Amino acid sequence: MRGSVFKRCTCPPRTGARGRRLACNIAHGSWSFKLDLPSTPTSPRRVVTRGGFASRADAEAELAAALARQ
């Protein structure tokens, strides 16, 4: 299983000189995590997404707890 933490905000996307997306530096929006679960016979891919965390540390702690439960 794998997981990742990311920030969601309503700012329009910005890109750098190499065309990569840049993160928003303004203190707004919320943090979320995505967890890839093992496939089942009925579905080839399962993804759990949870959001609404105030800080990156909160989202990472919840992701670690979700990984420990699996």
N, CA, C and O atoms as a Tripos MOL2 file, in Angstrom:
@<TRIPOS>MOLECULE
protein
  280   279    70     0     0
PROTEIN
NO_CHARGES

@<TRIPOS>ATOM
      1 N           0.8410   -1.1820    0.0000 N.3       1 MET1
      2 CA          0.0000    0.0000    0.0000 C.3       1 MET1
      3 C           0.8760    1.2330    0.0000 C.2       1 MET1
      4 O           1.9570    1.2630    0.5890 O.2       1 MET1
      5 N           0.3770    2.2410   -0.6760 N.am      2 ARG2
      6 CA          1.0930    3.4990   -0.7520 C.3       2 ARG2
      7 C           0.1330    4.6290   -0.4310 C.2       2 ARG2
      8 O          -1.0820    4.4940   -0.5770 O.2       2 ARG2
      9 N           0.6940    5.7400    0.0060 N.am      3 GLY3
     10 CA         -0.1340    6.8930    0.2960 C.3       3 GLY3
     11 C           0.6200    8.1790    0.0120 C.2       3 GLY3
     12 O           1.8450    8.1830   -0.1020 O.2       3 GLY3
     13 N          -0.1290    9.2750   -0.1010 N.am      4 SER4
     14 CA          0.4850   10.5750   -0.3270 C.3       4 SER4
     15 C          -0.3590   11.6560    0.3320 C.2       4 SER4
     16 O          -1.5610   11.4870    0.5400 O.2       4 SER4
     17 N           0.2900   12.7640    0.6550 N.am      5 VAL5
     18 CA         -0.3520   13.9090    1.2900 C.3       5 VAL5
     19 C          -0.2570   15.0840    0.3280 C.2       5 VAL5
     20 O           0.7820   15.2970   -0.2950 O.2       5 VAL5
     21 N          -1.3450   15.8490    0.2060 N.am      6 PHE6
     22 CA         -1.3390   16.9830   -0.7070 C.3       6 PHE6
     23 C          -2.2470   18.0860   -0.1780 C.2       6 PHE6
     24 O          -3.1130   17.8480    0.6630 O.2       6 PHE6
     25 N          -2.0330   19.2960   -0.6850 N.am      7 LYS7
     26 CA         -2.8140   20.4550   -0.2770 C.3       7 LYS7
     27 C          -3.8190   20.8020   -1.3610 C.2       7 LYS7
     28 O          -3.5090   20.7490   -2.5510 O.2       7 LYS7
     29 N          -5.0210   21.1560   -0.9400 N.am      8 ARG8
     30 CA         -6.0640   21.5640   -1.8740 C.3       8 ARG8
     31 C          -6.4630   23.0040   -1.5580 C.2       8 ARG8
     32 O          -6.7390   23.3430   -0.4070 O.2       8 ARG8
     33 N          -6.4890   23.8340   -2.5770 N.am      9 CYS9
     34 CA         -6.9610   25.2060   -2.4210 C.3       9 CYS9
     35 C          -7.6240   25.6420   -3.7230 C.2       9 CYS9
     36 O          -7.5560   24.9340   -4.7280 O.2       9 CYS9
     37 N          -8.2540   26.7910   -3.7020 N.am     10 THR10
     38 CA         -9.0020   27.2450   -4.8710 C.3      10 THR10
     39 C          -8.1870   28.1500   -5.7800 C.2      10 THR10
     40 O          -8.7400   28.7160   -6.7240 O.2      10 THR10
     41 N          -6.9090   28.3050   -5.5320 N.am     11 CYS11
     42 CA         -6.0590   29.1430   -6.3800 C.3      11 CYS11
     43 C          -5.8960   28.4950   -7.7580 C.2      11 CYS11
     44 O          -5.8660   27.2690   -7.8670 O.2      11 CYS11
     45 N          -5.7920   29.3050   -8.8010 N.am     12 PRO12
     46 CA         -5.5440   28.7140  -10.1240 C.3      12 PRO12
     47 C          -4.1430   28.1020  -10.1670 C.2      12 PRO12
     48 O          -3.2390   28.5920   -9.4900 O.2      12 PRO12
     49 N          -3.9520   27.0530  -10.9410 N.am     13 PRO13
     50 CA         -2.6360   26.4080  -10.9990 C.3      13 PRO13
     51 C          -1.5840   27.3260  -11.6130 C.2      13 PRO13
     52 O          -1.8540   28.0600  -12.5640 O.2      13 PRO13
     53 N          -0.3780   27.2670  -11.0460 N.am     14 ARG14
     54 CA          0.7720   28.0050  -11.5760 C.3      14 ARG14
     55 C           1.8180   26.9870  -11.9780 C.2      14 ARG14
     56 O           1.9410   25.9320  -11.3560 O.2      14 ARG14
     57 N           2.5680   27.3040  -13.0160 N.am     15 THR15
     58 CA          3.6310   26.4020  -13.4520 C.3      15 THR15
     59 C           4.9600   27.1420  -13.4720 C.2      15 THR15
     60 O           5.0060   28.3570  -13.6660 O.2      15 THR15
     61 N           6.0350   26.3960  -13.2700 N.am     16 GLY16
     62 CA          7.3740   26.9500  -13.2840 C.3      16 GLY16
     63 C           7.9430   26.9630  -14.6990 C.2      16 GLY16
     64 O           7.2360   26.6920  -15.6690 O.2      16 GLY16
     65 N           9.2200   27.2790  -14.7970 N.am     17 ALA17
     66 CA          9.8900   27.3790  -16.0910 C.3      17 ALA17
     67 C           9.9170   26.0420  -16.8280 C.2      17 ALA17
     68 O           9.9080   26.0190  -18.0590 O.2      17 ALA17
     69 N           9.9500   24.9320  -16.0980 N.am     18 ARG18
     70 CA          9.9920   23.6060  -16.7170 C.3      18 ARG18
     71 C           8.6020   23.0110  -16.9430 C.2      18 ARG18
     72 O           8.4750   21.8660  -17.3770 O.2      18 ARG18
     73 N           7.5770   23.7810  -16.6510 N.am     19 GLY19
     74 CA          6.2190   23.3110  -16.8560 C.3      19 GLY19
     75 C           5.6400   22.5180  -15.7030 C.2      19 GLY19
     76 O           4.5340   21.9900  -15.8160 O.2      19 GLY19
     77 N           6.3590   22.4210  -14.5990 N.am     20 ARG20
     78 CA          5.8620   21.6850  -13.4430 C.3      20 ARG20
     79 C           4.9370   22.5750  -12.6170 C.2      20 ARG20
     80 O           5.1230   23.7900  -12.5410 O.2      20 ARG20
     81 N           3.9540   21.9580  -12.0110 N.am     21 ARG21
     82 CA          3.0040   22.7060  -11.1930 C.3      21 ARG21
     83 C           3.6570   23.1380   -9.8860 C.2      21 ARG21
     84 O           4.3390   22.3450   -9.2380 O.2      21 ARG21
     85 N           3.4470   24.3990   -9.4960 N.am     22 LEU22
     86 CA          3.9990   24.9510   -8.2690 C.3      22 LEU22
     87 C           2.9330   24.9440   -7.1790 C.2      22 LEU22
     88 O           1.7510   25.1520   -7.4530 O.2      22 LEU22
     89 N           3.3570   24.7050   -5.9480 N.am     23 ALA23
     90 CA          2.4380   24.7150   -4.8160 C.3      23 ALA23
     91 C           2.0970   26.1460   -4.4250 C.2      23 ALA23
     92 O           2.8880   27.0670   -4.6280 O.2      23 ALA23
     93 N           0.9210   26.3110   -3.8670 N.am     24 CYS24
     94 CA          0.4660   27.6130   -3.3810 C.3      24 CYS24
     95 C           1.1250   27.8900   -2.0270 C.2      24 CYS24
     96 O           1.1240   27.0200   -1.1570 O.2      24 CYS24
     97 N           1.6770   29.0680   -1.8390 N.am     25 ASN25
     98 CA          2.3590   29.4010   -0.5900 C.3      25 ASN25
     99 C           1.4830   30.1830    0.3770 C.2      25 ASN25
    100 O           1.9250   30.5060    1.4800 O.2      25 ASN25
    101 N           0.2580   30.4940   -0.0070 N.am     26 ILE26
    102 CA         -0.6410   31.2400    0.8530 C.3      26 ILE26
    103 C          -1.2280   30.2900    1.8900 C.2      26 ILE26
    104 O          -1.5170   29.1330    1.5870 O.2      26 ILE26
    105 N          -1.4050   30.7840    3.1150 N.am     27 ALA27
    106 CA         -1.8940   29.9450    4.2140 C.3      27 ALA27
    107 C          -3.4190   29.8340    4.1650 C.2      27 ALA27
    108 O          -4.1090   30.4380    4.9870 O.2      27 ALA27
    109 N          -3.9460   29.0720    3.2120 N.am     28 HIS28
    110 CA         -5.3700   28.7820    3.1370 C.3      28 HIS28
    111 C          -5.5390   27.4140    2.4940 C.2      28 HIS28
    112 O          -4.5560   26.7960    2.0840 O.2      28 HIS28
    113 N          -6.7390   26.9500    2.4040 N.am     29 GLY29
    114 CA         -6.9690   25.6170    1.8500 C.3      29 GLY29
    115 C          -6.8760   24.5680    2.9400 C.2      29 GLY29
    116 O          -6.7360   24.8970    4.1180 O.2      29 GLY29
    117 N          -6.9530   23.3250    2.5530 N.am     30 SER30
    118 CA         -6.8810   22.2370    3.5140 C.3      30 SER30
    119 C          -5.9830   21.1330    2.9760 C.2      30 SER30
    120 O          -5.7050   21.0640    1.7790 O.2      30 SER30
    121 N          -5.5370   20.2760    3.8790 N.am     31 TRP31
    122 CA         -4.6560   19.1740    3.5260 C.3      31 TRP31
    123 C          -5.4620   17.8870    3.4360 C.2      31 TRP31
    124 O          -6.4210   17.6920    4.1830 O.2      31 TRP31
    125 N          -5.0730   17.0190    2.5280 N.am     32 SER32
    126 CA         -5.7500   15.7460    2.3090 C.3      32 SER32
    127 C          -4.7190   14.6450    2.1430 C.2      32 SER32
    128 O          -3.5330   14.9070    1.9410 O.2      32 SER32
    129 N          -5.1940   13.3990    2.2320 N.am     33 PHE33
    130 CA         -4.3140   12.2920    1.9140 C.3      33 PHE33
    131 C          -5.0480   11.3000    1.0270 C.2      33 PHE33
    132 O          -6.2760   11.2220    1.0310 O.2      33 PHE33
    133 N          -4.2650   10.5470    0.2710 N.am     34 LYS34
    134 CA         -4.7850    9.5230   -0.6190 C.3      34 LYS34
    135 C          -4.0510    8.2300   -0.2940 C.2      34 LYS34
    136 O          -2.8280    8.2140   -0.1560 O.2      34 LYS34
    137 N          -4.8110    7.1490   -0.1740 N.am     35 LEU35
    138 CA         -4.2520    5.8500    0.1870 C.3      35 LEU35
    139 C          -4.6760    4.8310   -0.8550 C.2      35 LEU35
    140 O          -5.8710    4.6290   -1.0720 O.2      35 LEU35
    141 N          -3.7120    4.1850   -1.5040 N.am     36 ASP36
    142 CA         -3.9840    3.1250   -2.4800 C.3      36 ASP36
    143 C          -4.0660    1.7990   -1.7400 C.2      36 ASP36
    144 O          -3.1040    1.3780   -1.0970 O.2      36 ASP36
    145 N          -5.2260    1.1370   -1.8320 N.am     37 LEU37
    146 CA         -5.4410   -0.1450   -1.1690 C.3      37 LEU37
    147 C          -5.2510   -1.2870   -2.1630 C.2      37 LEU37
    148 O          -5.3160   -1.0630   -3.3720 O.2      37 LEU37
    149 N          -5.0190   -2.5010   -1.6790 N.am     38 PRO38
    150 CA         -4.8790   -3.6400   -2.5860 C.3      38 PRO38
    151 C          -6.1670   -3.8790   -3.3660 C.2      38 PRO38
    152 O          -7.2590   -3.5690   -2.8900 O.2      38 PRO38
    153 N          -6.0300   -4.4240   -4.5500 N.am     39 SER39
    154 CA         -7.1950   -4.6960   -5.3870 C.3      39 SER39
    155 C          -7.9720   -5.8900   -4.8420 C.2      39 SER39
    156 O          -7.4450   -6.7060   -4.0860 O.2      39 SER39
    157 N          -9.2250   -5.9700   -5.2420 N.am     40 THR40
    158 CA        -10.0890   -7.0890   -4.8870 C.3      40 THR40
    159 C         -10.5200   -7.7750   -6.1790 C.2      40 THR40
    160 O         -10.2930   -7.2400   -7.2640 O.2      40 THR40
    161 N         -11.1300   -8.9320   -6.0820 N.am     41 PRO41
    162 CA        -11.5770   -9.6050   -7.3160 C.3      41 PRO41
    163 C         -12.6010   -8.7940   -8.1170 C.2      41 PRO41
    164 O         -12.6860   -8.9410   -9.3360 O.2      41 PRO41
    165 N         -13.3680   -7.9520   -7.4520 N.am     42 THR42
    166 CA        -14.4020   -7.1880   -8.1550 C.3      42 THR42
    167 C         -13.9250   -5.8240   -8.6310 C.2      42 THR42
    168 O         -14.5290   -5.2460   -9.5350 O.2      42 THR42
    169 N         -12.8480   -5.2950   -8.0410 N.am     43 SER43
    170 CA        -12.3550   -3.9810   -8.4840 C.3      43 SER43
    171 C         -10.8370   -4.0110   -8.5870 C.2      43 SER43
    172 O         -10.1560   -4.4300   -7.6510 O.2      43 SER43
    173 N         -10.3080   -3.5700   -9.7160 N.am     44 PRO44
    174 CA         -8.8610   -3.6310   -9.9100 C.3      44 PRO44
    175 C          -8.1000   -2.5910   -9.0890 C.2      44 PRO44
    176 O          -6.9110   -2.7730   -8.8260 O.2      44 PRO44
    177 N          -8.7580   -1.5080   -8.6800 N.am     45 ARG45
    178 CA         -8.0450   -0.4650   -7.9370 C.3      45 ARG45
    179 C          -8.9870    0.1590   -6.9230 C.2      45 ARG45
    180 O         -10.1350    0.4760   -7.2340 O.2      45 ARG45
    181 N          -8.4840    0.3310   -5.6980 N.am     46 ARG46
    182 CA         -9.2590    0.9950   -4.6580 C.3      46 ARG46
    183 C          -8.4200    2.1360   -4.0990 C.2      46 ARG46
    184 O          -7.2550    1.9500   -3.7480 O.2      46 ARG46
    185 N          -9.0200    3.3130   -4.0210 N.am     47 VAL47
    186 CA         -8.3350    4.4880   -3.4990 C.3      47 VAL47
    187 C          -9.2120    5.1290   -2.4360 C.2      47 VAL47
    188 O         -10.3940    5.3840   -2.6670 O.2      47 VAL47
    189 N          -8.6300    5.3880   -1.2740 N.am     48 VAL48
    190 CA         -9.3310    6.0770   -0.1990 C.3      48 VAL48
    191 C          -8.7560    7.4820   -0.1070 C.2      48 VAL48
    192 O          -7.5390    7.6500   -0.0190 O.2      48 VAL48
    193 N          -9.6200    8.4940   -0.1270 N.am     49 THR49
    194 CA         -9.1900    9.8850   -0.0040 C.3      49 THR49
    195 C          -9.9240   10.5160    1.1640 C.2      49 THR49
    196 O         -11.1460   10.4100    1.2680 O.2      49 THR49
    197 N          -9.1880   11.1640    2.0320 N.am     50 ARG50
    198 CA         -9.7690   11.8780    3.1640 C.3      50 ARG50
    199 C          -9.1630   13.2710    3.1880 C.2      50 ARG50
    200 O          -7.9850   13.4400    2.8740 O.2      50 ARG50
    201 N          -9.9450   14.2590    3.5540 N.am     51 GLY51
    202 CA         -9.4600   15.6330    3.5410 C.3      51 GLY51
    203 C         -10.0240   16.4550    4.6680 C.2      51 GLY51
    204 O         -10.7420   15.9580    5.5360 O.2      51 GLY51
    205 N          -9.6770   17.7450    4.6360 N.am     52 GLY52
    206 CA        -10.1700   18.6860    5.6280 C.3      52 GLY52
    207 C          -9.2390   18.8810    6.8060 C.2      52 GLY52
    208 O          -9.6590   19.4070    7.8360 O.2      52 GLY52
    209 N          -7.9870   18.4720    6.6830 N.am     53 PHE53
    210 CA         -7.0420   18.6180    7.7870 C.3      53 PHE53
    211 C          -6.4320   20.0120    7.7560 C.2      53 PHE53
    212 O          -6.1460   20.5400    6.6820 O.2      53 PHE53
    213 N          -6.2320   20.6070    8.9180 N.am     54 ALA54
    214 CA         -5.7340   21.9740    9.0150 C.3      54 ALA54
    215 C          -4.2480   22.0830    8.6860 C.2      54 ALA54
    216 O          -3.8070   23.1200    8.1930 O.2      54 ALA54
    217 N          -3.4760   21.0430    8.9450 N.am     55 SER55
    218 CA         -2.0340   21.1170    8.6970 C.3      55 SER55
    219 C          -1.5480   19.8390    8.0300 C.2      55 SER55
    220 O          -2.2230   18.8100    8.0400 O.2      55 SER55
    221 N          -0.3660   19.9360    7.4550 N.am     56 ARG56
    222 CA          0.2420   18.7690    6.8060 C.3      56 ARG56
    223 C           0.5270   17.6780    7.8340 C.2      56 ARG56
    224 O           0.3650   16.4920    7.5470 O.2      56 ARG56
    225 N           0.9550   18.0820    9.0370 N.am     57 ALA57
    226 CA          1.2640   17.1150   10.0860 C.3      57 ALA57
    227 C           0.0230   16.3170   10.4840 C.2      57 ALA57
    228 O           0.1140   15.1150   10.7340 O.2      57 ALA57
    229 N          -1.1360   16.9780   10.5440 N.am     58 ASP58
    230 CA         -2.3750   16.2730   10.8730 C.3      58 ASP58
    231 C          -2.7130   15.2400    9.7980 C.2      58 ASP58
    232 O          -3.0920   14.1120   10.1140 O.2      58 ASP58
    233 N          -2.5770   15.6260    8.5340 N.am     59 ALA59
    234 CA         -2.8670   14.7070    7.4330 C.3      59 ALA59
    235 C          -1.8920   13.5340    7.4200 C.2      59 ALA59
    236 O          -2.2980   12.3970    7.1790 O.2      59 ALA59
    237 N          -0.6170   13.7950    7.6750 N.am     60 GLU60
    238 CA          0.3810   12.7160    7.7030 C.3      60 GLU60
    239 C           0.1260   11.7620    8.8760 C.2      60 GLU60
    240 O           0.3030   10.5510    8.7430 O.2      60 GLU60
    241 N          -0.2850   12.3040   10.0120 N.am     61 ALA61
    242 CA         -0.5830   11.4430   11.1770 C.3      61 ALA61
    243 C          -1.7790   10.5440   10.8810 C.2      61 ALA61
    244 O          -1.7600    9.3630   11.2260 O.2      61 ALA61
    245 N          -2.8020   11.0780   10.2570 N.am     62 GLU62
    246 CA         -3.9730   10.2720    9.9110 C.3      62 GLU62
    247 C          -3.6370    9.2410    8.8400 C.2      62 GLU62
    248 O          -4.1520    8.1230    8.8790 O.2      62 GLU62
    249 N          -2.7800    9.5990    7.8810 N.am     63 LEU63
    250 CA         -2.3350    8.6450    6.8660 C.3      63 LEU63
    251 C          -1.5670    7.4980    7.5220 C.2      63 LEU63
    252 O          -1.7770    6.3360    7.1750 O.2      63 LEU63
    253 N          -0.6900    7.8130    8.4550 N.am     64 ALA64
    254 CA          0.0700    6.7690    9.1640 C.3      64 ALA64
    255 C          -0.8660    5.8550    9.9530 C.2      64 ALA64
    256 O          -0.6570    4.6430   10.0050 O.2      64 ALA64
    257 N          -1.9000    6.4380   10.5700 N.am     65 ALA65
    258 CA         -2.8600    5.6330   11.3110 C.3      65 ALA65
    259 C          -3.6540    4.7290   10.3540 C.2      65 ALA65
    260 O          -3.9230    3.5740   10.6820 O.2      65 ALA65
    261 N          -4.0240    5.2410    9.1890 N.am     66 ALA66
    262 CA         -4.7610    4.4440    8.2130 C.3      66 ALA66
    263 C          -3.8870    3.3170    7.6680 C.2      66 ALA66
    264 O          -4.3720    2.2060    7.4490 O.2      66 ALA66
    265 N          -2.6030    3.5950    7.4470 N.am     67 LEU67
    266 CA         -1.6800    2.5420    6.9970 C.3      67 LEU67
    267 C          -1.5130    1.4720    8.0730 C.2      67 LEU67
    268 O          -1.4030    0.2890    7.7510 O.2      67 LEU67
    269 N          -1.4920    1.8670    9.3400 N.am     68 ALA68
    270 CA         -1.3210    0.9110   10.4240 C.3      68 ALA68
    271 C          -2.5580    0.0140   10.5760 C.2      68 ALA68
    272 O          -2.4350   -1.1490   10.9620 O.2      68 ALA68
    273 N          -3.7500    0.5510   10.2730 N.am     69 ARG69
    274 CA         -4.9690   -0.2330   10.3520 C.3      69 ARG69
    275 C          -5.0630   -1.2950    9.2680 C.2      69 ARG69
    276 O          -5.7610   -2.2930    9.4430 O.2      69 ARG69
    277 N          -4.3820   -1.1000    8.1640 N.am     70 GLN70
    278 CA         -4.4790   -2.0370    7.0240 C.3      70 GLN70
    279 C          -3.5730   -3.1920    7.2060 C.2      70 GLN70
    280 O          -3.5210   -4.0770    6.3520 O.2      70 GLN70
@<TRIPOS>BOND
     1     1     2 1
     2     2     3 1
     3     3     4 2
     4     3     5 am
     5     5     6 1
     6     6     7 1
     7     7     8 2
     8     7     9 am
     9     9    10 1
    10    10    11 1
    11    11    12 2
    12    11    13 am
    13    13    14 1
    14    14    15 1
    15    15    16 2
    16    15    17 am
    17    17    18 1
    18    18    19 1
    19    19    20 2
    20    19    21 am
    21    21    22 1
    22    22    23 1
    23    23    24 2
    24    23    25 am
    25    25    26 1
    26    26    27 1
    27    27    28 2
    28    27    29 am
    29    29    30 1
    30    30    31 1
    31    31    32 2
    32    31    33 am
    33    33    34 1
    34    34    35 1
    35    35    36 2
    36    35    37 am
    37    37    38 1
    38    38    39 1
    39    39    40 2
    40    39    41 am
    41    41    42 1
    42    42    43 1
    43    43    44 2
    44    43    45 am
    45    45    46 1
    46    46    47 1
    47    47    48 2
    48    47    49 am
    49    49    50 1
    50    50    51 1
    51    51    52 2
    52    51    53 am
    53    53    54 1
    54    54    55 1
    55    55    56 2
    56    55    57 am
    57    57    58 1
    58    58    59 1
    59    59    60 2
    60    59    61 am
    61    61    62 1
    62    62    63 1
    63    63    64 2
    64    63    65 am
    65    65    66 1
    66    66    67 1
    67    67    68 2
    68    67    69 am
    69    69    70 1
    70    70    71 1
    71    71    72 2
    72    71    73 am
    73    73    74 1
    74    74    75 1
    75    75    76 2
    76    75    77 am
    77    77    78 1
    78    78    79 1
    79    79    80 2
    80    79    81 am
    81    81    82 1
    82    82    83 1
    83    83    84 2
    84    83    85 am
    85    85    86 1
    86    86    87 1
    87    87    88 2
    88    87    89 am
    89    89    90 1
    90    90    91 1
    91    91    92 2
    92    91    93 am
    93    93    94 1
    94    94    95 1
    95    95    96 2
    96    95    97 am
    97    97    98 1
    98    98    99 1
    99    99   100 2
   100    99   101 am
   101   101   102 1
   102   102   103 1
   103   103   104 2
   104   103   105 am
   105   105   106 1
   106   106   107 1
   107   107   108 2
   108   107   109 am
   109   109   110 1
   110   110   111 1
   111   111   112 2
   112   111   113 am
   113   113   114 1
   114   114   115 1
   115   115   116 2
   116   115   117 am
   117   117   118 1
   118   118   119 1
   119   119   120 2
   120   119   121 am
   121   121   122 1
   122   122   123 1
   123   123   124 2
   124   123   125 am
   125   125   126 1
   126   126   127 1
   127   127   128 2
   128   127   129 am
   129   129   130 1
   130   130   131 1
   131   131   132 2
   132   131   133 am
   133   133   134 1
   134   134   135 1
   135   135   136 2
   136   135   137 am
   137   137   138 1
   138   138   139 1
   139   139   140 2
   140   139   141 am
   141   141   142 1
   142   142   143 1
   143   143   144 2
   144   143   145 am
   145   145   146 1
   146   146   147 1
   147   147   148 2
   148   147   149 am
   149   149   150 1
   150   150   151 1
   151   151   152 2
   152   151   153 am
   153   153   154 1
   154   154   155 1
   155   155   156 2
   156   155   157 am
   157   157   158 1
   158   158   159 1
   159   159   160 2
   160   159   161 am
   161   161   162 1
   162   162   163 1
   163   163   164 2
   164   163   165 am
   165   165   166 1
   166   166   167 1
   167   167   168 2
   168   167   169 am
   169   169   170 1
   170   170   171 1
   171   171   172 2
   172   171   173 am
   173   173   174 1
   174   174   175 1
   175   175   176 2
   176   175   177 am
   177   177   178 1
   178   178   179 1
   179   179   180 2
   180   179   181 am
   181   181   182 1
   182   182   183 1
   183   183   184 2
   184   183   185 am
   185   185   186 1
   186   186   187 1
   187   187   188 2
   188   187   189 am
   189   189   190 1
   190   190   191 1
   191   191   192 2
   192   191   193 am
   193   193   194 1
   194   194   195 1
   195   195   196 2
   196   195   197 am
   197   197   198 1
   198   198   199 1
   199   199   200 2
   200   199   201 am
   201   201   202 1
   202   202   203 1
   203   203   204 2
   204   203   205 am
   205   205   206 1
   206   206   207 1
   207   207   208 2
   208   207   209 am
   209   209   210 1
   210   210   211 1
   211   211   212 2
   212   211   213 am
   213   213   214 1
   214   214   215 1
   215   215   216 2
   216   215   217 am
   217   217   218 1
   218   218   219 1
   219   219   220 2
   220   219   221 am
   221   221   222 1
   222   222   223 1
   223   223   224 2
   224   223   225 am
   225   225   226 1
   226   226   227 1
   227   227   228 2
   228   227   229 am
   229   229   230 1
   230   230   231 1
   231   231   232 2
   232   231   233 am
   233   233   234 1
   234   234   235 1
   235   235   236 2
   236   235   237 am
   237   237   238 1
   238   238   239 1
   239   239   240 2
   240   239   241 am
   241   241   242 1
   242   242   243 1
   243   243   244 2
   244   243   245 am
   245   245   246 1
   246   246   247 1
   247   247   248 2
   248   247   249 am
   249   249   250 1
   250   250   251 1
   251   251   252 2
   252   251   253 am
   253   253   254 1
   254   254   255 1
   255   255   256 2
   256   255   257 am
   257   257   258 1
   258   258   259 1
   259   259   260 2
   260   259   261 am
   261   261   262 1
   262   262   263 1
   263   263   264 2
   264   263   265 am
   265   265   266 1
   266   266   267 1
   267   267   268 2
   268   267   269 am
   269   269   270 1
   270   270   271 1
   271   271   272 2
   272   271   273 am
   273   273   274 1
   274   274   275 1
   275   275   276 2
   276   275   277 am
   277   277   278 1
   278   278   279 1
   279   279   280 2
@<TRIPOS>SUBSTRUCTURE
     1 MET1         2 RESIDUE 1 A MET
     2 ARG2         6 RESIDUE 1 A ARG
     3 GLY3        10 RESIDUE 1 A GLY
     4 SER4        14 RESIDUE 1 A SER
     5 VAL5        18 RESIDUE 1 A VAL
     6 PHE6        22 RESIDUE 1 A PHE
     7 LYS7        26 RESIDUE 1 A LYS
     8 ARG8        30 RESIDUE 1 A ARG
     9 CYS9        34 RESIDUE 1 A CYS
    10 THR10       38 RESIDUE 1 A THR
    11 CYS11       42 RESIDUE 1 A CYS
    12 PRO12       46 RESIDUE 1 A PRO
    13 PRO13       50 RESIDUE 1 A PRO
    14 ARG14       54 RESIDUE 1 A ARG
    15 THR15       58 RESIDUE 1 A THR
    16 GLY16       62 RESIDUE 1 A GLY
    17 ALA17       66 RESIDUE 1 A ALA
    18 ARG18       70 RESIDUE 1 A ARG
    19 GLY19       74 RESIDUE 1 A GLY
    20 ARG20       78 RESIDUE 1 A ARG
    21 ARG21       82 RESIDUE 1 A ARG
    22 LEU22       86 RESIDUE 1 A LEU
    23 ALA23       90 RESIDUE 1 A ALA
    24 CYS24       94 RESIDUE 1 A CYS
    25 ASN25       98 RESIDUE 1 A ASN
    26 ILE26      102 RESIDUE 1 A ILE
    27 ALA27      106 RESIDUE 1 A ALA
    28 HIS28      110 RESIDUE 1 A HIS
    29 GLY29      114 RESIDUE 1 A GLY
    30 SER30      118 RESIDUE 1 A SER
    31 TRP31      122 RESIDUE 1 A TRP
    32 SER32      126 RESIDUE 1 A SER
    33 PHE33      130 RESIDUE 1 A PHE
    34 LYS34      134 RESIDUE 1 A LYS
    35 LEU35      138 RESIDUE 1 A LEU
    36 ASP36      142 RESIDUE 1 A ASP
    37 LEU37      146 RESIDUE 1 A LEU
    38 PRO38      150 RESIDUE 1 A PRO
    39 SER39      154 RESIDUE 1 A SER
    40 THR40      158 RESIDUE 1 A THR
    41 PRO41      162 RESIDUE 1 A PRO
    42 THR42      166 RESIDUE 1 A THR
    43 SER43      170 RESIDUE 1 A SER
    44 PRO44      174 RESIDUE 1 A PRO
    45 ARG45      178 RESIDUE 1 A ARG
    46 ARG46      182 RESIDUE 1 A ARG
    47 VAL47      186 RESIDUE 1 A VAL
    48 VAL48      190 RESIDUE 1 A VAL
    49 THR49      194 RESIDUE 1 A THR
    50 ARG50      198 RESIDUE 1 A ARG
    51 GLY51      202 RESIDUE 1 A GLY
    52 GLY52      206 RESIDUE 1 A GLY
    53 PHE53      210 RESIDUE 1 A PHE
    54 ALA54      214 RESIDUE 1 A ALA
    55 SER55      218 RESIDUE 1 A SER
    56 ARG56      222 RESIDUE 1 A ARG
    57 ALA57      226 RESIDUE 1 A ALA
    58 ASP58      230 RESIDUE 1 A ASP
    59 ALA59      234 RESIDUE 1 A ALA
    60 GLU60      238 RESIDUE 1 A GLU
    61 ALA61      242 RESIDUE 1 A ALA
    62 GLU62      246 RESIDUE 1 A GLU
    63 LEU63      250 RESIDUE 1 A LEU
    64 ALA64      254 RESIDUE 1 A ALA
    65 ALA65      258 RESIDUE 1 A ALA
    66 ALA66      262 RESIDUE 1 A ALA
    67 LEU67      266 RESIDUE 1 A LEU
    68 ALA68      270 RESIDUE 1 A ALA
    69 ARG69      274 RESIDUE 1 A ARG
    70 GLN70      278 RESIDUE 1 A GLN
